[in-house]
Amino acid sequence: MTDLRQSCQALDDQLSNRFIALDPGGYWIIYVDQEHSCLGVKHFANDINEKGLAVDPETGEVIPCQGPVVRQPTLTLTGRTAKELCVKLFEEMKPCPVTLLDHAAYLGRELTRAQAALMEGTPYVQD
């Protein structure tokens, strides 16, 4: 079983380094709130510049992938499970705030990982 786990992790690590187009509808920060036993998502608006980079729609500045960024979310949602948050995002919100199918799939995967961390009481780091 360890070999299978290691080979699956290696594949996921490799796929995490592929190019992905950014969603012009914005990006999401996923978090686990162990104290309140819930998951959360925060949405941040962005524009995409001519180089394909996410930029702050107010300033035009490139949004860095790492380090502190002080921005206000346009939307915050919480739920107890990945499914509950996916229903809120993809079924109840009109129009859907996620504009690319690959982004929706990514959010579903990450919310499932976050739910596992919540249930296990382990740290969650968004991929």
PEMOJO-V820991 format. One record per helix or strand of 2 or more residues. SS is the DSSP state (2 for helix, 1 for strand). FROM is the first residue (numbers start at 1). LEN is the number of residues. Records with the same first field share a line. If there is no record, write none. Layout:
SS = FROM-LEN, FROM-LEN
This chain:
2 = 2-14, 82-11, 101-20
1 = 27-7, 38-7, 47-2, 54-2, 75-5
